Each structure stands twice: as C-alpha cells, then as structure tokens.
Amino acid sequence: MCFIQSPDPKMMQINLTGFLGGSKARLFIGELWKLLDSAQSSPDGMPIELVEKKMKQLQKAKVNP
C-alpha cells in the first residue's frame, strides 16, 4: 500500500484536466492551493478569505432582510 506524504498539485491538475479542461483545471488548482495555504496558516484551520466572505454575506443579510 502506498501512502502519499503531501498532495502533488501538478498531478492534481493533470487528473482534473479531463474533467474541467486545461485552463479551468489550472485556475481551480491555483485557487485551491491559495485556500489550502491560508487554512494551514489559520489557527482554526479555516481559510481567512472564506471566513471574511461569509462575514460580509451575514452583514449584508442583516442590513437587507
């Protein structure tokens, strides 16, 4: 049995290319990698960008019910 020590973004992009197409797979992996890096740096493991986006959505919903 083989265990992967860390994800390989190049292989992930290659595997997604058939499903998403070349340019969309490249963009997806780029965005995913940024979020994974942000989540790893965050104390609670959540990407800061996603937390901020949700906070803005909640504030907007509170203003415009």
mmCIF file of the N, C-alpha and C atoms, coordinates in Angstrom:
data_MODEL
# 
_entry.id   MODEL 
# 
loop_
_atom_site.group_PDB 
_atom_site.id 
_atom_site.type_symbol 
_atom_site.label_atom_id 
_atom_site.label_alt_id 
_atom_site.label_comp_id 
_atom_site.label_asym_id 
_atom_site.label_entity_id 
_atom_site.label_seq_id 
_atom_site.pdbx_PDB_ins_code 
_atom_site.Cartn_x 
_atom_site.Cartn_y 
_atom_site.Cartn_z 
_atom_site.occupancy 
_atom_site.B_iso_or_equiv 
_atom_site.pdbx_formal_charge 
_atom_site.auth_seq_id 
_atom_site.auth_comp_id 
_atom_site.auth_asym_id 
_atom_site.auth_atom_id 
_atom_site.pdbx_PDB_model_num 
ATOM 1   N N  . MET A 1 1  ? 0.847   -1.177 0.000   1.00 0.00 ? 1  MET A N  1 
ATOM 2   C CA . MET A 1 1  ? 0.000   0.000  0.000   1.00 0.00 ? 1  MET A CA 1 
ATOM 3   C C  . MET A 1 1  ? 0.886   1.231  0.000   1.00 0.00 ? 1  MET A C  1 
ATOM 4   N N  . CYS A 1 2  ? 0.528   2.203  -0.818  1.00 0.00 ? 2  CYS A N  1 
ATOM 5   C CA . CYS A 1 2  ? 1.319   3.426  -0.951  1.00 0.00 ? 2  CYS A CA 1 
ATOM 6   C C  . CYS A 1 2  ? 0.575   4.597  -0.307  1.00 0.00 ? 2  CYS A C  1 
ATOM 7   N N  . PHE A 1 3  ? 1.268   5.322  0.559   1.00 0.00 ? 3  PHE A N  1 
ATOM 8   C CA . PHE A 1 3  ? 0.681   6.494  1.191   1.00 0.00 ? 3  PHE A CA 1 
ATOM 9   C C  . PHE A 1 3  ? 1.346   7.750  0.644   1.00 0.00 ? 3  PHE A C  1 
ATOM 10  N N  . ILE A 1 4  ? 0.554   8.719  0.290   1.00 0.00 ? 4  ILE A N  1 
ATOM 11  C CA . ILE A 1 4  ? 1.073   9.983  -0.228  1.00 0.00 ? 4  ILE A CA 1 
ATOM 12  C C  . ILE A 1 4  ? 1.385   10.889 0.952   1.00 0.00 ? 4  ILE A C  1 
ATOM 13  N N  . GLN A 1 5  ? 2.605   11.397 0.991   1.00 0.00 ? 5  GLN A N  1 
ATOM 14  C CA . GLN A 1 5  ? 3.015   12.268 2.088   1.00 0.00 ? 5  GLN A CA 1 
ATOM 15  C C  . GLN A 1 5  ? 2.405   13.659 1.967   1.00 0.00 ? 5  GLN A C  1 
ATOM 16  N N  . SER A 1 6  ? 2.347   14.188 0.758   1.00 0.00 ? 6  SER A N  1 
ATOM 17  C CA . SER A 1 6  ? 1.752   15.505 0.549   1.00 0.00 ? 6  SER A CA 1 
ATOM 18  C C  . SER A 1 6  ? 1.119   15.526 -0.842  1.00 0.00 ? 6  SER A C  1 
ATOM 19  N N  . PRO A 1 7  ? 0.090   16.320 -1.028  1.00 0.00 ? 7  PRO A N  1 
ATOM 20  C CA . PRO A 1 7  ? -0.549  16.383 -2.344  1.00 0.00 ? 7  PRO A CA 1 
ATOM 21  C C  . PRO A 1 7  ? 0.383   16.994 -3.387  1.00 0.00 ? 7  PRO A C  1 
ATOM 22  N N  . ASP A 1 8  ? 0.306   16.491 -4.578  1.00 0.00 ? 8  ASP A N  1 
ATOM 23  C CA . ASP A 1 8  ? 1.116   16.987 -5.689  1.00 0.00 ? 8  ASP A CA 1 
ATOM 24  C C  . ASP A 1 8  ? 0.210   17.816 -6.599  1.00 0.00 ? 8  ASP A C  1 
ATOM 25  N N  . PRO A 1 9  ? 0.353   19.149 -6.573  1.00 0.00 ? 9  PRO A N  1 
ATOM 26  C CA . PRO A 1 9  ? -0.547  19.993 -7.355  1.00 0.00 ? 9  PRO A CA 1 
ATOM 27  C C  . PRO A 1 9  ? -0.481  19.718 -8.855  1.00 0.00 ? 9  PRO A C  1 
ATOM 28  N N  . LYS A 1 10 ? 0.685   19.347 -9.346  1.00 0.00 ? 10 LYS A N  1 
ATOM 29  C CA . LYS A 1 10 ? 0.818   19.059 -10.775 1.00 0.00 ? 10 LYS A CA 1 
ATOM 30  C C  . LYS A 1 10 ? -0.016  17.835 -11.157 1.00 0.00 ? 10 LYS A C  1 
ATOM 31  N N  . MET A 1 11 ? 0.059   16.785 -10.345 1.00 0.00 ? 11 MET A N  1 
ATOM 32  C CA . MET A 1 11 ? -0.721  15.574 -10.625 1.00 0.00 ? 11 MET A CA 1 
ATOM 33  C C  . MET A 1 11 ? -2.216  15.834 -10.441 1.00 0.00 ? 11 MET A C  1 
ATOM 34  N N  . MET A 1 12 ? -2.558  16.656 -9.458  1.00 0.00 ? 12 MET A N  1 
ATOM 35  C CA . MET A 1 12 ? -3.962  17.002 -9.266  1.00 0.00 ? 12 MET A CA 1 
ATOM 36  C C  . MET A 1 12 ? -4.499  17.731 -10.492 1.00 0.00 ? 12 MET A C  1 
ATOM 37  N N  . GLN A 1 13 ? -3.710  18.670 -11.024 1.00 0.00 ? 13 GLN A N  1 
ATOM 38  C CA . GLN A 1 13 ? -4.129  19.423 -12.205 1.00 0.00 ? 13 GLN A CA 1 
ATOM 39  C C  . GLN A 1 13 ? -4.265  18.496 -13.404 1.00 0.00 ? 13 GLN A C  1 
ATOM 40  N N  . ILE A 1 14 ? -3.324  17.588 -13.574 1.00 0.00 ? 14 ILE A N  1 
ATOM 41  C CA . ILE A 1 14 ? -3.384  16.635 -14.688 1.00 0.00 ? 14 ILE A CA 1 
ATOM 42  C C  . ILE A 1 14 ? -4.637  15.778 -14.581 1.00 0.00 ? 14 ILE A C  1 
ATOM 43  N N  . ASN A 1 15 ? -4.943  15.310 -13.382 1.00 0.00 ? 15 ASN A N  1 
ATOM 44  C CA . ASN A 1 15 ? -6.122  14.462 -13.186 1.00 0.00 ? 15 ASN A CA 1 
ATOM 45  C C  . ASN A 1 15 ? -7.421  15.225 -13.399 1.00 0.00 ? 15 ASN A C  1 
ATOM 46  N N  . LEU A 1 16 ? -7.436  16.511 -13.105 1.00 0.00 ? 16 LEU A N  1 
ATOM 47  C CA . LEU A 1 16 ? -8.645  17.325 -13.276 1.00 0.00 ? 16 LEU A CA 1 
ATOM 48  C C  . LEU A 1 16 ? -8.825  17.846 -14.696 1.00 0.00 ? 16 LEU A C  1 
ATOM 49  N N  . THR A 1 17 ? -7.767  17.838 -15.481 1.00 0.00 ? 17 THR A N  1 
ATOM 50  C CA . THR A 1 17 ? -7.824  18.409 -16.827 1.00 0.00 ? 17 THR A CA 1 
ATOM 51  C C  . THR A 1 17 ? -8.889  17.744 -17.689 1.00 0.00 ? 17 THR A C  1 
ATOM 52  N N  . GLY A 1 18 ? -9.020  16.429 -17.622 1.00 0.00 ? 18 GLY A N  1 
ATOM 53  C CA . GLY A 1 18 ? -10.035 15.739 -18.406 1.00 0.00 ? 18 GLY A CA 1 
ATOM 54  C C  . GLY A 1 18 ? -11.444 16.120 -17.994 1.00 0.00 ? 18 GLY A C  1 
ATOM 55  N N  . PHE A 1 19 ? -11.625 16.470 -16.759 1.00 0.00 ? 19 PHE A N  1 
ATOM 56  C CA . PHE A 1 19 ? -12.939 16.812 -16.223 1.00 0.00 ? 19 PHE A CA 1 
ATOM 57  C C  . PHE A 1 19 ? -13.276 18.291 -16.436 1.00 0.00 ? 19 PHE A C  1 
ATOM 58  N N  . LEU A 1 20 ? -12.308 19.173 -16.164 1.00 0.00 ? 20 LEU A N  1 
ATOM 59  C CA . LEU A 1 20 ? -12.553 20.617 -16.225 1.00 0.00 ? 20 LEU A CA 1 
ATOM 60  C C  . LEU A 1 20 ? -12.025 21.277 -17.489 1.00 0.00 ? 20 LEU A C  1 
ATOM 61  N N  . GLY A 1 21 ? -11.096 20.654 -18.145 1.00 0.00 ? 21 GLY A N  1 
ATOM 62  C CA . GLY A 1 21 ? -10.403 21.304 -19.256 1.00 0.00 ? 21 GLY A CA 1 
ATOM 63  C C  . GLY A 1 21 ? -9.125  21.935 -18.735 1.00 0.00 ? 21 GLY A C  1 
ATOM 64  N N  . GLY A 1 22 ? -8.169  22.171 -19.621 1.00 0.00 ? 22 GLY A N  1 
ATOM 65  C CA . GLY A 1 22 ? -6.845  22.628 -19.209 1.00 0.00 ? 22 GLY A CA 1 
ATOM 66  C C  . GLY A 1 22 ? -6.822  23.941 -18.464 1.00 0.00 ? 22 GLY A C  1 
ATOM 67  N N  . SER A 1 23 ? -7.428  24.987 -19.018 1.00 0.00 ? 23 SER A N  1 
ATOM 68  C CA . SER A 1 23 ? -7.333  26.296 -18.379 1.00 0.00 ? 23 SER A CA 1 
ATOM 69  C C  . SER A 1 23 ? -8.135  26.359 -17.082 1.00 0.00 ? 23 SER A C  1 
ATOM 70  N N  . LYS A 1 24 ? -9.294  25.720 -17.058 1.00 0.00 ? 24 LYS A N  1 
ATOM 71  C CA . LYS A 1 24 ? -10.101 25.740 -15.826 1.00 0.00 ? 24 LYS A CA 1 
ATOM 72  C C  . LYS A 1 24 ? -9.455  24.916 -14.727 1.00 0.00 ? 24 LYS A C  1 
ATOM 73  N N  . ALA A 1 25 ? -8.817  23.804 -15.083 1.00 0.00 ? 25 ALA A N  1 
ATOM 74  C CA . ALA A 1 25 ? -8.116  22.990 -14.082 1.00 0.00 ? 25 ALA A CA 1 
ATOM 75  C C  . ALA A 1 25 ? -6.969  23.786 -13.474 1.00 0.00 ? 25 ALA A C  1 
ATOM 76  N N  . ARG A 1 26 ? -6.241  24.530 -14.315 1.00 0.00 ? 26 ARG A N  1 
ATOM 77  C CA . ARG A 1 26 ? -5.130  25.343 -13.828 1.00 0.00 ? 26 ARG A CA 1 
ATOM 78  C C  . ARG A 1 26 ? -5.627  26.416 -12.863 1.00 0.00 ? 26 ARG A C  1 
ATOM 79  N N  . LEU A 1 27 ? -6.719  27.087 -13.221 1.00 0.00 ? 27 LEU A N  1 
ATOM 80  C CA . LEU A 1 27 ? -7.276  28.125 -12.348 1.00 0.00 ? 27 LEU A CA 1 
ATOM 81  C C  . LEU A 1 27 ? -7.790  27.532 -11.038 1.00 0.00 ? 27 LEU A C  1 
ATOM 82  N N  . PHE A 1 28 ? -8.475  26.384 -11.136 1.00 0.00 ? 28 PHE A N  1 
ATOM 83  C CA . PHE A 1 28 ? -9.018  25.737 -9.946  1.00 0.00 ? 28 PHE A CA 1 
ATOM 84  C C  . PHE A 1 28 ? -7.907  25.355 -8.968  1.00 0.00 ? 28 PHE A C  1 
ATOM 85  N N  . ILE A 1 29 ? -6.856  24.726 -9.484  1.00 0.00 ? 29 ILE A N  1 
ATOM 86  C CA . ILE A 1 29 ? -5.752  24.312 -8.610  1.00 0.00 ? 29 ILE A CA 1 
ATOM 87  C C  . ILE A 1 29 ? -5.078  25.535 -8.000  1.00 0.00 ? 29 ILE A C  1 
ATOM 88  N N  . GLY A 1 30 ? -4.934  26.614 -8.771  1.00 0.00 ? 30 GLY A N  1 
ATOM 89  C CA . GLY A 1 30 ? -4.335  27.841 -8.231  1.00 0.00 ? 30 GLY A CA 1 
ATOM 90  C C  . GLY A 1 30 ? -5.147  28.401 -7.069  1.00 0.00 ? 30 GLY A C  1 
ATOM 91  N N  . GLU A 1 31 ? -6.458  28.466 -7.246  1.00 0.00 ? 31 GLU A N  1 
ATOM 92  C CA . GLU A 1 31 ? -7.327  28.971 -6.167  1.00 0.00 ? 31 GLU A CA 1 
ATOM 93  C C  . GLU A 1 31 ? -7.345  28.017 -4.983  1.00 0.00 ? 31 GLU A C  1 
ATOM 94  N N  . LEU A 1 32 ? -7.410  26.718 -5.268  1.00 0.00 ? 32 LEU A N  1 
ATOM 95  C CA . LEU A 1 32 ? -7.415  25.721 -4.193  1.00 0.00 ? 32 LEU A CA 1 
ATOM 96  C C  . LEU A 1 32 ? -6.146  25.809 -3.364  1.00 0.00 ? 32 LEU A C  1 
ATOM 97  N N  . TRP A 1 33 ? -5.011  25.951 -4.032  1.00 0.00 ? 33 TRP A N  1 
ATOM 98  C CA . TRP A 1 33 ? -3.735  25.986 -3.322  1.00 0.00 ? 33 TRP A CA 1 
ATOM 99  C C  . TRP A 1 33 ? -3.648  27.201 -2.410  1.00 0.00 ? 33 TRP A C  1 
ATOM 100 N N  . LYS A 1 34 ? -4.166  28.346 -2.867  1.00 0.00 ? 34 LYS A N  1 
ATOM 101 C CA . LYS A 1 34 ? -4.181  29.557 -2.037  1.00 0.00 ? 34 LYS A CA 1 
ATOM 102 C C  . LYS A 1 34 ? -5.036  29.338 -0.790  1.00 0.00 ? 34 LYS A C  1 
ATOM 103 N N  . LEU A 1 35 ? -6.200  28.704 -0.972  1.00 0.00 ? 35 LEU A N  1 
ATOM 104 C CA . LEU A 1 35 ? -7.084  28.445 0.168   1.00 0.00 ? 35 LEU A CA 1 
ATOM 105 C C  . LEU A 1 35 ? -6.467  27.440 1.138   1.00 0.00 ? 35 LEU A C  1 
ATOM 106 N N  . LEU A 1 36 ? -5.814  26.412 0.605   1.00 0.00 ? 36 LEU A N  1 
ATOM 107 C CA . LEU A 1 36 ? -5.164  25.430 1.474   1.00 0.00 ? 36 LEU A CA 1 
ATOM 108 C C  . LEU A 1 36 ? -4.033  26.065 2.274   1.00 0.00 ? 36 LEU A C  1 
ATOM 109 N N  . ASP A 1 37 ? -3.282  26.943 1.635   1.00 0.00 ? 37 ASP A N  1 
ATOM 110 C CA . ASP A 1 37 ? -2.200  27.638 2.325   1.00 0.00 ? 37 ASP A CA 1 
ATOM 111 C C  . ASP A 1 37 ? -2.766  28.544 3.418   1.00 0.00 ? 37 ASP A C  1 
ATOM 112 N N  . SER A 1 38 ? -3.840  29.249 3.099   1.00 0.00 ? 38 SER A N  1 
ATOM 113 C CA . SER A 1 38 ? -4.474  30.128 4.074   1.00 0.00 ? 38 SER A CA 1 
ATOM 114 C C  . SER A 1 38 ? -5.024  29.333 5.255   1.00 0.00 ? 38 SER A C  1 
ATOM 115 N N  . ALA A 1 39 ? -5.641  28.203 4.961   1.00 0.00 ? 39 ALA A N  1 
ATOM 116 C CA . ALA A 1 39 ? -6.198  27.360 6.031   1.00 0.00 ? 39 ALA A CA 1 
ATOM 117 C C  . ALA A 1 39 ? -5.093  26.809 6.925   1.00 0.00 ? 39 ALA A C  1 
ATOM 118 N N  . GLN A 1 40 ? -3.971  26.464 6.339   1.00 0.00 ? 40 GLN A N  1 
ATOM 119 C CA . GLN A 1 40 ? -2.866  25.927 7.125   1.00 0.00 ? 40 GLN A CA 1 
ATOM 120 C C  . GLN A 1 40 ? -2.269  26.987 8.039   1.00 0.00 ? 40 GLN A C  1 
ATOM 121 N N  . SER A 1 41 ? -2.309  28.243 7.610   1.00 0.00 ? 41 SER A N  1 
ATOM 122 C CA . SER A 1 41 ? -1.762  29.342 8.408   1.00 0.00 ? 41 SER A CA 1 
ATOM 123 C C  . SER A 1 41 ? -2.731  29.832 9.473   1.00 0.00 ? 41 SER A C  1 
ATOM 124 N N  . SER A 1 42 ? -4.007  29.513 9.312   1.00 0.00 ? 42 SER A N  1 
ATOM 125 C CA . SER A 1 42 ? -5.037  29.996 10.228  1.00 0.00 ? 42 SER A CA 1 
ATOM 126 C C  . SER A 1 42 ? -5.083  29.132 11.492  1.00 0.00 ? 42 SER A C  1 
ATOM 127 N N  . PRO A 1 43 ? -5.292  29.744 12.655  1.00 0.00 ? 43 PRO A N  1 
ATOM 128 C CA . PRO A 1 43 ? -5.327  28.971 13.897  1.00 0.00 ? 43 PRO A CA 1 
ATOM 129 C C  . PRO A 1 43 ? -6.491  27.976 13.967  1.00 0.00 ? 43 PRO A C  1 
ATOM 130 N N  . ASP A 1 44 ? -7.615  28.295 13.309  1.00 0.00 ? 44 ASP A N  1 
ATOM 131 C CA . ASP A 1 44 ? -8.754  27.380 13.369  1.00 0.00 ? 44 ASP A CA 1 
ATOM 132 C C  . ASP A 1 44 ? -8.865  26.470 12.155  1.00 0.00 ? 44 ASP A C  1 
ATOM 133 N N  . GLY A 1 45 ? -7.917  26.594 11.217  1.00 0.00 ? 45 GLY A N  1 
ATOM 134 C CA . GLY A 1 45 ? -7.903  25.720 10.051  1.00 0.00 ? 45 GLY A CA 1 
ATOM 135 C C  . GLY A 1 45 ? -8.861  26.117 8.946   1.00 0.00 ? 45 GLY A C  1 
ATOM 136 N N  . MET A 1 46 ? -9.480  27.287 9.072   1.00 0.00 ? 46 MET A N  1 
ATOM 137 C CA . MET A 1 46 ? -10.397 27.788 8.046   1.00 0.00 ? 46 MET A CA 1 
ATOM 138 C C  . MET A 1 46 ? -9.684  28.858 7.238   1.00 0.00 ? 46 MET A C  1 
ATOM 139 N N  . PRO A 1 47 ? -9.817  28.824 5.896   1.00 0.00 ? 47 PRO A N  1 
ATOM 140 C CA . PRO A 1 47 ? -9.205  29.885 5.095   1.00 0.00 ? 47 PRO A CA 1 
ATOM 141 C C  . PRO A 1 47 ? -9.786  31.243 5.470   1.00 0.00 ? 47 PRO A C  1 
ATOM 142 N N  . ILE A 1 48 ? -8.924  32.201 5.726   1.00 0.00 ? 48 ILE A N  1 
ATOM 143 C CA . ILE A 1 48 ? -9.347  33.525 6.161   1.00 0.00 ? 48 ILE A CA 1 
ATOM 144 C C  . ILE A 1 48 ? -10.259 34.176 5.118   1.00 0.00 ? 48 ILE A C  1 
ATOM 145 N N  . GLU A 1 49 ? -9.964  33.945 3.830   1.00 0.00 ? 49 GLU A N  1 
ATOM 146 C CA . GLU A 1 49 ? -10.777 34.532 2.764   1.00 0.00 ? 49 GLU A CA 1 
ATOM 147 C C  . GLU A 1 49 ? -12.224 34.047 2.837   1.00 0.00 ? 49 GLU A C  1 
ATOM 148 N N  . LEU A 1 50 ? -12.418 32.767 3.131   1.00 0.00 ? 50 LEU A N  1 
ATOM 149 C CA . LEU A 1 50 ? -13.777 32.226 3.213   1.00 0.00 ? 50 LEU A CA 1 
ATOM 150 C C  . LEU A 1 50 ? -14.520 32.754 4.443   1.00 0.00 ? 50 LEU A C  1 
ATOM 151 N N  . VAL A 1 51 ? -13.807 32.916 5.539   1.00 0.00 ? 51 VAL A N  1 
ATOM 152 C CA . VAL A 1 51 ? -14.422 33.447 6.757   1.00 0.00 ? 51 VAL A CA 1 
ATOM 153 C C  . VAL A 1 51 ? -14.854 34.897 6.523   1.00 0.00 ? 51 VAL A C  1 
ATOM 154 N N  . GLU A 1 52 ? -13.977 35.688 5.903   1.00 0.00 ? 52 GLU A N  1 
ATOM 155 C CA . GLU A 1 52 ? -14.316 37.088 5.631   1.00 0.00 ? 52 GLU A CA 1 
ATOM 156 C C  . GLU A 1 52 ? -15.488 37.195 4.657   1.00 0.00 ? 52 GLU A C  1 
ATOM 157 N N  . LYS A 1 53 ? -15.514 36.346 3.649   1.00 0.00 ? 53 LYS A N  1 
ATOM 158 C CA . LYS A 1 53 ? -16.609 36.354 2.680   1.00 0.00 ? 53 LYS A CA 1 
ATOM 159 C C  . LYS A 1 53 ? -17.934 36.023 3.359   1.00 0.00 ? 53 LYS A C  1 
ATOM 160 N N  . LYS A 1 54 ? -17.932 35.047 4.253   1.00 0.00 ? 54 LYS A N  1 
ATOM 161 C CA . LYS A 1 54 ? -19.153 34.673 4.967   1.00 0.00 ? 54 LYS A CA 1 
ATOM 162 C C  . LYS A 1 54 ? -19.595 35.794 5.902   1.00 0.00 ? 54 LYS A C  1 
ATOM 163 N N  . MET A 1 55 ? -18.643 36.463 6.546   1.00 0.00 ? 55 MET A N  1 
ATOM 164 C CA . MET A 1 55 ? -18.982 37.578 7.436   1.00 0.00 ? 55 MET A CA 1 
ATOM 165 C C  . MET A 1 55 ? -19.665 38.692 6.650   1.00 0.00 ? 55 MET A C  1 
ATOM 166 N N  . LYS A 1 56 ? -19.161 38.985 5.442   1.00 0.00 ? 56 LYS A N  1 
ATOM 167 C CA . LYS A 1 56 ? -19.769 40.019 4.611   1.00 0.00 ? 56 LYS A CA 1 
ATOM 168 C C  . LYS A 1 56 ? -21.179 39.616 4.187   1.00 0.00 ? 56 LYS A C  1 
ATOM 169 N N  . GLN A 1 57 ? -21.374 38.342 3.868   1.00 0.00 ? 57 GLN A N  1 
ATOM 170 C CA . GLN A 1 57 ? -22.702 37.854 3.491   1.00 0.00 ? 57 GLN A CA 1 
ATOM 171 C C  . GLN A 1 57 ? -23.677 38.002 4.647   1.00 0.00 ? 57 GLN A C  1 
ATOM 172 N N  . LEU A 1 58 ? -23.238 37.670 5.854   1.00 0.00 ? 58 LEU A N  1 
ATOM 173 C CA . LEU A 1 58 ? -24.104 37.777 7.022   1.00 0.00 ? 58 LEU A CA 1 
ATOM 174 C C  . LEU A 1 58 ? -24.445 39.230 7.328   1.00 0.00 ? 58 LEU A C  1 
ATOM 175 N N  . GLN A 1 59 ? -23.464 40.128 7.207   1.00 0.00 ? 59 GLN A N  1 
ATOM 176 C CA . GLN A 1 59 ? -23.728 41.544 7.431   1.00 0.00 ? 59 GLN A CA 1 
ATOM 177 C C  . GLN A 1 59 ? -24.698 42.094 6.387   1.00 0.00 ? 59 GLN A C  1 
ATOM 178 N N  . LYS A 1 60 ? -24.527 41.681 5.142   1.00 0.00 ? 60 LYS A N  1 
ATOM 179 C CA . LYS A 1 60 ? -25.424 42.122 4.076   1.00 0.00 ? 60 LYS A CA 1 
ATOM 180 C C  . LYS A 1 60 ? -26.845 41.614 4.311   1.00 0.00 ? 60 LYS A C  1 
ATOM 181 N N  . ALA A 1 61 ? -26.977 40.369 4.752   1.00 0.00 ? 61 ALA A N  1 
ATOM 182 C CA . ALA A 1 61 ? -28.295 39.801 5.026   1.00 0.00 ? 61 ALA A CA 1 
ATOM 183 C C  . ALA A 1 61 ? -28.956 40.499 6.193   1.00 0.00 ? 61 ALA A C  1 
ATOM 184 N N  . LYS A 1 62 ? -28.161 40.938 7.170   1.00 0.00 ? 62 LYS A N  1 
ATOM 185 C CA . LYS A 1 62 ? -28.707 41.636 8.331   1.00 0.00 ? 62 LYS A CA 1 
ATOM 186 C C  . LYS A 1 62 ? -29.237 43.016 7.920   1.00 0.00 ? 62 LYS A C  1 
ATOM 187 N N  . VAL A 1 63 ? -28.542 43.684 6.993   1.00 0.00 ? 63 VAL A N  1 
ATOM 188 C CA . VAL A 1 63 ? -28.946 45.015 6.524   1.00 0.00 ? 63 VAL A CA 1 
ATOM 189 C C  . VAL A 1 63 ? -30.149 44.909 5.605   1.00 0.00 ? 63 VAL A C  1 
ATOM 190 N N  . ASN A 1 64 ? -30.171 43.926 4.719   1.00 0.00 ? 64 ASN A N  1 
ATOM 191 C CA . ASN A 1 64 ? -31.255 43.737 3.750   1.00 0.00 ? 64 ASN A CA 1 
ATOM 192 C C  . ASN A 1 64 ? -31.982 42.417 4.001   1.00 0.00 ? 64 ASN A C  1 
ATOM 193 N N  . PRO A 1 65 ? -32.874 42.389 4.978   1.00 0.00 ? 65 PRO A N  1 
ATOM 194 C CA . PRO A 1 65 ? -33.544 41.114 5.300   1.00 0.00 ? 65 PRO A CA 1 
ATOM 195 C C  . PRO A 1 65 ? -34.514 40.647 4.240   1.00 0.00 ? 65 PRO A C  1 
# 
